């Protein structure tokens, strides 16, 4: 095996065909422009490869939260975050191209546009961005060829990472097994199922720490967590294959309770890996958002208020996507319901044993 043959360098290194060269007036920076976008597409391919592997693991009906499999999921999600950071930094290289350098070949690209990157749209779909969440719904596949549109639609119809995360969180046994709370010392003296008492206690502590201007947060608490009840309550949770009206939640109250419990008690060994997974999802959203912001700023700096080569509104479209395309926002909002570590309800001995401190 030879290095060049293994990497198929003949194909890769001869794939930079400059339009300006074809037209007899070479624009120096077009080479940089092509290589950066080719590199983006290679990294998108790797990101999809990593997410597909995560989806396959998360689809399993049972997943041990202390198993190598979940650690593999965390590791690969962390790799996704690292790659996304690299994609953000690639914009630094792109910005070495001045607006006038870009104008030397920009008009030759029409109607080609980065908006036609079907791989990026597929990545968003696999993570959990639905059609109803998309900014510019009429436009987002209008310039793709039929095979690319079919690939994206197929990805949207398959179960996404956010749906699998919801299922995984709902399966957690901490509030479904009453034995975990047998000797829990309650704060609120009410006659309710023992596994619900914790959330009534937590709500009481949370409410006592709210400022006068934050009292509306209590209704938000009840909406997100179902007021400690085991049934869903509040807005319906969209399952796989269902249409999703804008604003309808992706994580059920039971899933949100498990996620908040992980955030609160992540110091216990059993919750360390689940916490790392949730944190990596927040990092993915953060890096995607940072990439969109940097992209929007670069476009504004380069072409101002002109339309994109593909006919989009340029900066205005990118701003709309930046504000709307958050996938794991429901996990991020859970920080609104945290309390001081010193005020956390003391877990029962049975739960401490279950979480790894016997």
GIVEN-V779277 format. One record per residue. PSI is psi in degrees with one decimal (none if undefined). Layout:
# GIVEN-V779277
psi
PSI
PSI
This chain:
# GIVEN-V779277
psi
129.6
145.2
-50.7
-38.2
-43.7
-43.5
-2.4
50.7
-27.5
-41.0
-44.6
-47.1
-8.6
21.2
9.3
81.7
107.6
127.1
-36.2
-33.9
-38.9
-34.2
5.7
10.0
87.5
127.4
113.9
-43.8
-4.6
-32.1
-46.3
-44.4
-45.0
-47.9
-40.8
-44.3
-33.3
-40.0
-41.1
-46.5
-34.8
-42.0
-36.2
-39.4
-42.7
-39.7
-43.5
-39.9
-44.3
-44.1
-38.2
-40.0
-36.8
-42.3
-41.0
-39.7
-44.0
-17.8
-15.4
139.3
-22.7
133.3
113.6
120.3
-8.6
26.4
161.2
-29.0
-46.4
-35.2
-35.0
-42.0
-46.6
-43.8
-44.1
-33.1
-36.3
-36.9
-40.7
-44.1
-44.5
-41.6
-42.1
-36.3
-41.2
-40.7
-35.2
-44.5
-22.3
-24.4
-30.6
-39.5
-43.7
-35.9
-3.7
-10.3
121.8
159.9
-40.0
-32.4
-40.4
-39.7
-21.1
-26.4
-1.5
-47.7
-20.1
-15.9
-18.3
139.6
22.5
146.5
149.5
-20.5
-16.7
11.9
96.2
-28.5
-39.7
-40.1
-37.3
-41.3
-46.6
-42.5
-42.1
-33.2
-32.7
7.3
120.2
166.4
-42.6
-20.9
-16.2
140.4
134.5
52.1
-38.2
-19.0
-22.5
-21.7
7.4
-23.8
11.2
156.8
162.9
-39.0
-39.3
-41.6
-43.8
-37.9
-43.3
-44.8
-37.8
-42.4
-37.5
-27.3
-9.4
159.8
135.4
171.4
-41.7
-34.6
-40.3
-33.8
-41.5
-46.0
-42.0
-44.6
-38.1
-28.7
-13.9
134.8
-3.3
-34.3
3.4
-18.3
109.4
-24.0
-22.2
-16.1
18.7
-44.7
30.3
132.5
103.1
153.5
-44.6
117.8
81.4
158.0
92.2
162.4
139.2
-34.7
-14.7
-18.6
-38.6
-45.6
-30.8
-41.9
-45.4
-42.4
-38.9
-45.8
-42.2
-45.5
-36.7
-19.0
0.7
139.9
162.9
-30.7
-3.7
8.8
-25.7
-17.8
-23.9
-40.5
-34.5
-39.6
-47.0
-35.1
-44.6
-42.6
1.9
21.8
33.5
-1.7
156.5
-23.0
166.7
-65.6
163.0
-155.0
144.2
149.6
129.0
126.3
178.9
134.5
-5.8
151.7
151.3
101.8
146.7
134.3
-12.0
138.6
156.3
-21.0
129.5
163.5
-40.5
-41.4
-39.3
-36.9
-42.7
-42.9
-44.0
-39.4
-39.8
-44.9
-40.4
-40.3
34.1
-11.3
-19.0
140.6
-43.1
-22.8
-2.7
-49.7
-45.1
-38.2
-42.4
-35.9
-49.3
-40.1
-36.6
-33.2
-40.5
-37.3
-38.2
-48.0
-41.8
-43.2
-37.6
-40.9
-41.6
-41.1
-43.9
-40.4
-45.7
-39.4
-45.8
-44.6
-39.5
-42.3
-43.4
-40.4
-32.0
-44.4
0.3
-124.5
9.2
156.6
159.2
162.9
-25.2
1.4
1.2
172.0
11.3
-120.0
-39.3
-40.6
-44.9
-35.0
-41.0
-42.2
-38.9
-41.7
-21.2
-26.4
51.0
131.6
-40.4
34.7
-32.4
-30.9
-41.9
-36.2
-16.3
-21.9
-19.5
-17.2
18.6
156.7
173.3
142.7
-36.3
-17.0
4.4
136.3
139.4
126.0
157.3
159.6
-37.8
-41.3
-38.8
-41.6
-43.9
-35.3
-2.8
-1.0
82.0
none
